[in-house]
């Protein structure tokens, strides 16, 4: 009797022919809509960038970037050079595995604070690590037990690229924050920090004052040339200097 055998095994007790039959629920009508349990996550990231400041170009000017965070950084300052030109599709998007893989090759060894800063600021297009040199630190708030900034902590510093026309260094203040939450006063704190960063940049020796400079490189889809020195592929065809490495372009 296979049915007896199954029943005995199923409920773990010895089934008896005398046991009352289990009540059988009447068949349920098929619902038109499923009863949904909602799952939702709101992530909130924000960034602010200042006007650019023109700094006299030269071999040592990049070394001044870290000092522009003096009095503001509450962690070590890390200076991140632009990404190698071979990492062409790097992007901090984990489901785009090739992009994420390149991004980790470029930035995986950076500190948690720097990685958080790069993640937020690149996601929001506030910096472009393809050509920006970025000096950053924790500027406000705390880190969690793993060393990553809390959502209300502010990270950032200065981002710099070379002016394609003059070879000067263009430096701007950059701050960012965010994650699983928001706080009302973060925006105000970020504005205050950005102002102090801009002040530090302007006080740096070699500062030539505020400047309005468009993003380097040709218009999207327009013709570009490759830098002969660092192989950055996105240089404007009439650029005199490479925005990434600052070397003089050689035009045929
Ligand atoms: Zn270059």
Boltz pocket constraint, residues with backbone or C-beta under 6 A from the ligand:
constraints:
  - pocket:
      binder: B
      contacts: [[A, 227], [A, 228], [A, 229], [A, 230], [A, 231], [A, 232], [A, 242], [A, 243], [A, 244], [A, 245], [A, 246], [A, 247]]
      max_distance: 6.0
